[in-house]
């Protein structure tokens, strides 16, 4: 008798699930699809708060050194002062530095830039140890989950929700765990219901 009750409840639940899935609005169904397009292929790295730059100005040891991008998106160099670098690529920052140096300080400045430490990424939701972690070039979202101690027993696996650091609208993307993490990403592992 208990088996019959169980089967009735299971069958009722199953039919209800199928019915609700069929009645789901199209927009919601589209939102739940995993975005498998190659997002990282076209992304050019832009600087942001927390990046550590090594700036070498040839023949100018006093001005060369490591500079961290502050919360306002600026770096501060001797003589030329603060320079806005947030949202710029390394070649754009190099051009900006040369323009600041050339008229008053150096005739033909030669500048070299290198990112020493990228800003961290953040992971939250259904992982064992949600917090910020240092970015490692080439890591996937699955690697990020592993670094955060792995999934909890309630986690949905196979995809994550990501908010890109440079996205001013803070849109949440649903991405496969095989795609690459970018510095500053906020990664959320969703909870499953069953």
Secondary structure, DSSP 8 states (H G I E B T S, - for coil): -HHHHHHHHHHHHHHHHHHHHHTS-HHHHHHTS-B-S--GGG------TT-EEEEEETT-TTT-EEEE--TTSEEEETTTEEEE-TT--HHHHHHHHHHHHHTTT-SS--EEEEEEE---EEEEESBTT-EEE---TT-BHHHHHHHTT-B-TTB--SEEEEE-TT-TT--EEEEETTSB--TT-EEEE-B---
